[in-house]
Amino acid sequence: MNNSKNNASPLRKTLLALAIGAAAHSAHAATTDTNTSQTKEDTIVVQSTAGSDFKPGGDALVPAYLDGQVAYGGRLGMLGEQKAMDVPFNVIGYTSKMVQDQQAKTIADVVSNDAGVQVGQGYGNMAETYRIRGFKLDGDDMLMGGLAGIVPRQVVDTQMLDRVEIFKGANSLMNGAASSGVGGMINLEPKHAEDTPLTRVGVDYSSRSQVGGSLDVGRRFGDNNQFGVRVNLLDREGESTVKDDKRRTTAASIGLDYRGDRLRSSLDLGYQKKTFHGGSMGVNVSAIDFIPDVPSNSKNYSQKWAYSNIENEFGLARAEYDLTDIWTAYAAFGGQHSHEEGVYGAPKVTDADGNATIGRLDTNRISDSWSGMAGMRGNFNTGFVSHKVNVGYSASVKQDKIAWRMSSNNPSVNIYNNSAVAMPDTTYFGGNYTDPLTTGRNRAQGWLLSDTLGVLDDTLLFTAGARYQKVWVHSYSNSTGEEDRTSRFIEDRWMPTYGVVYKPWEVVSFYANHTEALQPGSTAPEGAANQYQTTGIAHSKQNEVGVKTDFGRVGGTLSLFEIKKPSAIQNSDTNIYELSGEQRNRGIELGLFGEPMLGLRLNGSATWIDAEMTKTEDGVNQGKKPIGVANFYSVLGAEYDIKPIDGLTATAKINHTGSQYANSANTKKLSSYTTLDLGVRYRTHLNAGENEMVWRVGVDNVTNKRYWASVEDNGTYIYQGDGRELKVSMNYDF
């Protein structure tokens, strides 16, 4: 453990030195740059260089929609950035302007704007997890710049990000195999310098006592602004809305990029450390046959000795080169090193009065991953048919070293009237805790072949593609380091994807698709004959149809989908946890956004899901609802510019989640809930219009609604939603 920390330290120091040096250089340049006197309006703040340089399939970002909060499109893995109206898939992006305007601190805060994505926690700790179309996506499986295995572990801060893009549906053609994400994928795009020079300092506060400071500096250099530097620094710490729940975030990133006539490239390096001390990590309900009442929103039912420290260093390099006017070669490579160490304690409820026991699980986990892709895309015509061809190869490797220790004599607590107890001694051990051995290696590689054929002046587009994907899953003993050959899985297959887009009018697109996904199965739970082992490799399929609109001021999507995914079941005879079941999710999604009238902006969505267990062990629970999937979700966000006061905007957002079951037998249920967020921001210009200042004040969960927000996949842990929170922030642009 100590060795791993020492090894990470030089890289961390290098990243911080690069960031501080670049910030200092850019700040100095600001004093001599005559362009800094430009007035920045709302519609300019987030206009990236992608606006004029966007080419479908490339790395330049899809232009932001209207005032810059929503981008109607995003990155489709190896197929690059695409406008949603031109592809037979469901994709949308949220920009850094929305992040700022909503004071969103993590990815969970951003994706909560989409009813098709539900936010939860996982593993009985602080990890952010997601459900897209009712299927789980681990936070570790998100992409950065289209590459897997790069994002910081479990919780990602938004300070370094330009876009948070959501792709809905099975996506192995674009992204290859992931450990989760059958219902969709989240891609993060790092910040790069814009044409307008930027030096922004920010301060923020949230109750109880979270205080943060940030710096965002961007400059372009060269005769044609071809060189760019973007630096982001963040430090935030203090107590959350829950008493004695103390958190700290330290992050630094630097993005370098080059925009030439034929060559475009970028290099992004980042560091993030998240520390949680005394935070509530969920409630274990496996020992009871009911859902307990929700505790007070300010109550802490964990212990001060519980903590989690997660440290990450990561990097990403991308390049694309125009070989000719119609052919472009592209490549990307990235990696990450993460170290998680923590003492976790979640109360296990034993009766309706809230009495519980609290155990101790120590974890020391070191992960290293690498990911890369390379390929070629081309645009050409054969007679009256246009072609957009993409041929590529991608591969990823991940290695985990995990050791743990656990208590058995667990003290008594109460989730409604908690008291401090001594940390119990550990009696069970898994591996060398101070120097963990390799416990798992996953590898995936695949070839991508795709062609989008267009006829009738590209009003009818047919996309056909396939990926040859091969996945290796290896498990090792954490005590001896020897491979467990009974849990070795290797599978390869061709996975087809095809879709069609028909645009009878410029503002309307009809689409349909068939997509597939391939990923390692879930891990067998404690008590199974193959506990903690991977269950195999799951092959999922999706069919979808829909319509998209973009009227300039208002856009939206209506889609219908069906996804079938193999699920793991614990065999009653052998006690082996295996992939012998199936979950089928059918649903309807509706999303609308835009500015229907001047000064009023709306972003709303709704999702109806009919989820069902269609194959179960001996028919037990056949036809039941899967754990954690509600029938209905909705989000409605609104902004209104208060005209008598120039620069003043009122905001509101309503989130609704239907009831969801917490066990496979559907006898335990989390109640539905609705939350309301309200806010206001004021934008003004100082120093004769040269500098901009923005104040934002918001209150999340205004009514202080108490609710259980989510449940883990196997129904062991339930998680409480956040209570009322006051958020205040100020940004000042020099």
N, C-alpha and C positions, 0 to 999 in steps of 0.2 A: 504494500500500500504506500509506504513512504517513498519507495523507488518510483512508483508511477507519478506521484506528486512532483518529485524532483525533475523527472523527465519532462513533465508538462510545463514546468516553470519557464525555461528558456523561450519556448514558443509564445507563451503568454506575454512575457516581457517584450519580445520582438513585436508582437501585434500592437501592444500598447504604445511602444516607441514609434512605430510607423504611424499610428493614428494621431498621436500627439504632434509628431513632426509635421505631418501633412496639414493638420489643423492650424498649426502655427504659421506654416508657409502660406496657406490660403488666407488666413486672417491678415497677414502682412500685405498680400496682394490686394486685399479689399480696400486698403487705404489709397491705392494708386489707380484702381480700376474705375474709369469714368462711367461705366455702365451701372454702377451701384445706385445711381440716382433715379433709376427707373422706378415708377410706381408699380406695385404688384397688386393686381386685382384678384378676386376670388377665382376667376377662370384661368388664371395664370399659375397659381401656386403649385399645382401638381401636373401641369402640362409637361410631360417628359419629352425628351428628344425623339421618342418613338412617334410622335404625332405626325411629323413630316417624313420620317425615314421608314415608316412601317411598310414591311413587305410580308405578305402571308407566308408562313413557314419559317421565318427568320427569328432572330433573337430580340429585335426591337418590339417593345410592348404595344399592345392594342391601344389606340387612342382612348383617353377617358371620355366618358359620356357627359354631355352638358356641363354642369358645374364642376365635374372632375371627381366625383365620389365613386362612380360605377363605371367599369369597362365591360362592354358587351362582347366578351370573348376572353381568351387566355391561352396559355401554353398547353398544347396537346402532346406533351412528352417529346418524342423524336420528330413529330410533325411540326414542332415549333409553334409560335404564336399565330392564332387564327381568330378571325372575326366570327362570332357565333352564327351570324346569318348565312355564312358560306359553308358551314360544315354540318354533317348529320349527327351532331352530338350536342349535349347540354353543358355549356360552360359559361362562367361569369367571373368577373374579377372585381375586388374591392381595393381602392387605392389608398395611398398614404394620407390623402386629404380626409377620407372618411375616418381613418384611424385617429387623426388629430381631432376632427370635429366631434367624435364620440368619446374621446379620451380613452381609447382602447389600449390596454396594456399588453395583452397576450392574444394569441390566435383565437382562443375561445371567444373573446370579446368581439372579434371581427366577424367570424362565421355565424354568430348568433343572429346576424341580419338576414339569414337565409333559412326559411322553414324546412328546407330539404336536408339541413345539417343540424343535428342535435349534439349538445355538448355534455360531457360527463367527466367523471374521474375514473381511475382504474387502479388495480393492484392493491387496493387498500392504502394508497398513499396520495400524493399530490398530483400525479400525472394527469394531464389533460387528454381525454380521449374523445372520439367523435363517432356519431352514427350518420352515415349518408344513405338515404333510402332504406333505413332500418338495419344496415349492416355496419359493424364496427370498423373504425379506422384508428389504429394506434397513432399517437402523436409522433412516435419515432419513425413511422412509415411515410410521413409527408415528404414531398419532394422540394428541392431547392434548385431553381433554374432547370427543372426537368430531370434532375438526377436524384436517385435514391440514396439513403444512408448518410446524408450530409447535415440535416437539420439538428440543432441541439436537442438533447434528450428530454422528453416528457413535457416541458413547458418552454415555449419560445416567445421571447419578447418582440414587440413590433417595431422598436426604435430603428432597426437596421433595414426594414422592409419597405419596398415601393408598392408591391402588390401582394394580395392574398387571393389566389385564383382557385375556384372550385369546379372540378369536373365531376359530373354525375354519371354513374354507370360503370360497369365492368370495363377495364382499361388496359388489359395486357398488351394490346397492339401498340399503344402509345408509350406505355411505361414499363412493360415487362412484368416480372413477378415481384410481388411485395408480400410481406408477412400478413397484411390485412388490406382492406380497402376494396372489397368486392362491389360495394354500392357506390364507390366514387373515390376521388383523390383530391387532396389539397396541395397546391404548388405555391411556393413562396419565391418571390423575385426580389433580390437585393437592390438597394438604392444605388443609382449612378448619377453623375453630375448632369444637370440640365444646362441649357444654353444660358439661362439667366443665373448670374452668380448668386450664391446663397450663403449667408452666415446667420444661423438661427440658434438662439439660446432659449431654453425652456425650463420652467420650474413647475412642479405639480404637487398637489396635496390630496390625500383621500383619507377619510376617517377610518380608524381612530387617529393614527399618527403617521401614515405613510407619506414621506416627503422625498421628492426626487428632483434631480437636475440633469439636463441633457444638452448636448451640443451637436449641431448638424451643419456641416460645412461642405459646400460643393463649388468647384471651379472647373472651367474648361480653358485649355491653353492651345497655342498654335495658331497659324495663320487662318485656319478654317475651323477652329475650335475642335480639332480632331482628338486632343488628349483630354481626359477627364479624371478628376479626383473627387471622391465623396467620402467623408469621414463622419462617423457617428459615435458618440460617447454617451453613456448613461450610468447613473448610480441612483438607486432608489431603495429606501429602507424604512422600517418602522412597523407598527402594530396594525393589523388589519381590523375589520369590523368585529372580529371575534376576539374576546379578551385573551391575552397572552399568546396570540398567534402572531409571531414576529417573522418578517420576511425581508430578504434583501436581494437585489438584482444588481449585478455589475456587468456591463457589456461594452464592447468596443468592436468596431468594424471599419474596414477601409475597402472601397471599391475603386479600382482603376480600370479605365476603358480607353479604347482607341477606335475612332471612326474614320476609316479611309475610304477611298473610292471603291476599292475592291475588298480590302481586308477590314473586318470588324472583330474586335477581341475585347475580353474583359478578364479581370482577376479580382476575386473577392475573398477577403480573409476576415475571420471573425472570432471573437472570444465571448463566452457568456458563462456566468456563474450564478446559479439560483440557490438560495439558502432558505429553508423553512425550519422554524423552531417552534415547537409546541402547537402546531396547527392540527385542526381536526382532520382526520384521515378516513372518514367514513365510519359506518356502524355495521358490525357483523350481525346478520339476522338469521344465520344458518341454524341456530338452536331453537328458534321459535316458529310457530305456524301463523303468525300475524305480523302486520307492520306496526311498529310502535308509533305513538304520537310524536309530532315534531317538536324538538326542544326549542327553547328561546334562540333567536337568531344571534344573540351575543354570547350564548353559552359555549364553553369549550369543554368537550367531553374527552379530549386527549390529555396528555401529560406534558409537563415542561421538559422532561427528559427525551421526548420523542423529537426527532429532527431528520432532515434530509438535505444533503449537500450534493449538488449536481454541477459539474464543471465540464465545459466543452470548448474545444478548439476545432475550427473547421475552415475549409477553403474550397474554392470553385474557380476553375479556369475554363473559359469558353472562347471559341474562335469560329468564324465562317469566312470563306474566301470565294469570290466570284471567279470561277475558272473561265467562264465565257459569259455572254449576256443571258444565257438560259440555264447554265449549270453552276451550282454552288456546292462546295464541299464544306462540311461542318464537323466540329469535334468538341468534346467537353470532357473534363476530368475533375473529380473532386474527392474529398475524404474528410473524415472526422475522427477525433479521439475524444471519448467521454469517460468520466469517472464519477460514479455515483456511490456515495457512502451514506448510510442512514440507520437510525434506530426507529423502527416503526411500531406504533401501538394504536390499535383500533378496538374500541370496546365491543365485546360480544354479549349482546342482550340476552337475558335469561327469563324475564317475566315482564308483565304489562306495567309494572311500576318503574321500569327503566333500570332495574338492577342488572349489573353486567360484570364480567371479568375483563381485565385488560392484560394482554400478553405483550411480549417483546420479540420482535424479529429484527435482527441486525443483517444488513446487506452490504457487501462490498462488491461492486460490479465495475469492470473495466471493459470498454468496447472500442473496437477499431473497425472502421469500414471504409471501403474504397468503391468508387463507381465511375464508369466512363461510357462514352458513346462516340461513334464516328459514322459518317455517312455522306451521301450525296443526294441532292434534290435537283430536279430540273423541270422547266416549263417549256412545252413545245406543242406543235399541232401536227396531226396526221389527217390531212384532208379537212373535213368540217368538224373534226373532234379535237378538242384541246386536252392536254395531259398535264397533270402535276404529279411527278413521279418522285418517290423517296425510297432509297435503298440504304440500310444502315445496320450497324451492329452495336450491341450494348452488353455490358457485363457489370456485375457487382459482387463484392466479397465482404462478408462480415464475420468477425470473430468476437466471441464473448468469453470473459473470464469472471465467474461468479462464485462467491463463497457466502455462506450464511451461518447464523447461529440463532437459536430460538429458546425461549423459556417454556417451562411446563407448569410451575407453581405460580399461577397468575392471581394477583390481588383483586379485590372487589371494588367496583366503582358504581356510579349511577349517572346516566346520561342527562338527567334533569337536575341533579344536585351533586355535581362532581366535586371531588376532593383530591388533593395531591396524595399520591402513594409512592412508595419507594420503587425504584426500577428493579424488577425481578432478575434473578440470576439466570444465565443461559445454561440449558442442560442438554440441548441437541445441537449438533454441529454438522455442517456440510462443507467440507473442503478446508483448505488452509486460509483462514480469514485474512491474515496479514499479507499473503502473497497468493491470490487465487490462481488456480490452474485453468487452462482452457476447458470450457464446458460445452461450447457449441461453435460450429462453423457452418455458415450458409453461403451458397454460391449460386448465382444465376447468370445465364448468358443467352443471347438470342439474336436472330437475324430478323430484320424488318423489311418487308416488301409491300409497297402500296402504290396505288395509282388512282387519282381522281380524274375521271373523264367527263368533259363538258360538251354539251351540244346545245343548239338553239341559242347561240350567243351566251353560253354558260348559264342559261336560266334553268337547265336541267343538269345536275351534277351527280355522278355515281362514283362512290368511293369503294374500292375493293382492296383489301389488304390481308396479310397474314404474317404472323410472327412464329418462327420456330424457336421455342423456349425450352431450355433445359434447366432443371433445378436440382441442386444437391443439398441435402440436410443431414448433418453429422452431429451426433451428441457424444459427449465424453464424460467420464466419471470425474466429479470435482474433487475426489479424494486421491485417485491414482493417475488421472490424466489419460487413461486408456479409453479407446473408443468403444461405445456400446453399439455393437453391430446390429442388435435387434431394433434399434431406433434410427438406423441409417435408411434414408429414402432418396432415390434418384428417379426422376421422371422427366421425359421430354415429349413434346407433341407440337404439332402445328395448330395454331389457334387462329381461325378466320375471323375477320371483321368486314362487314359490308354495310353500306348505307347509301341513302339517296336524298338529295335536296332538290326541291322544285320551287322556283321563284316565279310565280305567274305575274307578280308585280314587284317592283323594286323594294317595297316596304314589307313584303310578306314572304316567308319561307316555310314550306311544308317539308318535313323530314321523317326518316325512319332509319333504324339501325339494328344490327345484330352484333353484339360484342361479347367477349369472353374474358375470363381471368384465371390465373393459375398462381397459387401461393401455398406455402407450408400450412398445414392444419394447425389447430389450436394445441396448447400444451395440456397434457393430462393433469387433472387436479390432484391435490393431496388425498391419499387414501386409495387411489386407483392402483391396479397391479403395475401399471407403467407410469406412475406419478412423475410429473415434471418432464416427461418425454414428449417429443413432437408426435402428433398422431398420424402424420402422412402428408400428402399433397392434395389439395382440393382444387377441382376444376369446376368453375361456375360459368353460367351463361345468362345473357340478358337480351331481351327484345324491347324495342321502344319506338313509339311514333309520337309526332307532335307538330306544333306550328309555332313559328317565331315571328315577331313583328318589330319593326323599327321605323317609327314615323318622324324621327328627328327630335321631337320633344318628348315622346313617350315610346317605350319599348317593352317587350315582354315575351314570355314563353308559356305554352301550355303543352304538357307532355303526359303520356301514359306509358307505363313500363311494367315489365315482369322480370324478376331475377330469381334464378334457382341456384342454391349453393349447398354443397354437401356439408353436413354438420356432424359433430362428434357426439357419440353416445357411449355411456359406460355399460358394457355388456353385463347383464345380471348373472350369467353363468361363469364367465371367466374373469370378471371384474376389470377387464381391459377397456380403456377409453379409446374408441376407434371411430373412424369416419364411415359410419353406416347409416346415418340419417340424412334428412334433407329439409331445408327451410326455403319456402317460396314466398316472396314479397311481390305483391301487385300494388300499383299506386297511380295516383294522379297528382301532378305538380302544376302549380300556377304561380307565375312570377310577373310582376308589373313594376316598372320604375320610370321616373322621368319628372317633367315639370309641366303638368297639365294646364296650369295657369301661371303667369309670371309671378315669381316670388314664392310659389308653393311647390315644394319638391316632395315626391312620395317614393317609397321603396317598400313594396309589400309582396308577400308570398304566402302560399298555403300548400300543404302536402297532406293527402289522404293515403294511408297505407293499409292494405289488407294483407297482413302477415300471417303465415300459417306453417306449422310443422307438418309436412306432408309425408315424411317417413320417420318412424320412431321405433324404439326397441319393443318388439312384440305388440305393436299397436298402442302401447301405453302413451297417453297424451297426444295421440293422433288427432290432428285438426286443431290443437291448442295454439294459442298465441305465443310467439317467441318472447323470451325475457327482454324487457326494456324497450319494446317497440309499441308506441301509442298509435291509435287509429288516425289522429289528426294533430297537426301542428300548424301554427300561423304566426306571422310577424307583420306588423305594420309600423313603418317608420315615416315620420313627416317632419319637414322643416318649413318655417314661414318667415320670410323677411318682413320685419316690422318697419314699414316705409317711413313713418314720421321720424324715425331715428336711423339715419344712414349707417349701415354696418351691423345693425342689431338683428339677430335671428333667434327665434324660439324653436325648440326641438322637442320631439316626443317619440316614444317607441313602445309598442305593446307586444309582448310575447305570450303566446298561449301554447301549452303542451297538454295533450289529453292524458288520460289515465294509462298506466302501463303495469304489466304484471312483473312480479319479482321472483316467480318460480315457474318451472315447466308445467306444473299441474294447474296453474292459473288460479290458485287459492289465495295468493298474497298479491295485493295490488297497491301501487302508489297512486294517490289521488291526482286528478288534473289540477293545473294551476295556471294563473295568469299574473304577469308582472307588468308594471308601468314604470317607464323611465322618462324623466322630464329634464329639460336643460335650456340654457340660453348662452349665446356667444356674442361677443362684440368685437368687431374689427375696425381699427382706426389707423390712420397714418400720421406719423410724427415727423418733425424736422423737415417741414415744407414738403411732405409727401415722400421723402426718401426712405423712411423706415416704417415698417408695419408692425403693429402690436395687436395680438388677438388674446382676449380673455374668454375663458370658457368655464361655466359653472353648471354642474349637473347633479341630479339625484337619481340613482338607480334604485329600483324597487321602492318607489315612493311610499307605498302603503305598508312597507315592512312585512310583506307576505311571508309566512312560514310554510315551507314545503320541502318534501323530498324530491330532489331534482332528477336523479338518475339511479340506475342500478347496474352493477357489474354483470357481465355476460352470464356467469354461472349462478347469479342470484345470491352470492355470499354477502356482498357489501352493498349498502345503499348510501347515497350521498345527499347531504342537505344543501339546498340552494342558498345563495348569498342574501343577506339581509339588506336593509337600507344602507346606502353608502353615498356620502357626499364627496364629489370630485371637483376640484378647482385646479385650473392650469393657466399658464400664461406663456405665450411664445413671442419673442421679439426678433425681428429680422433686421440686421444691420445693412 
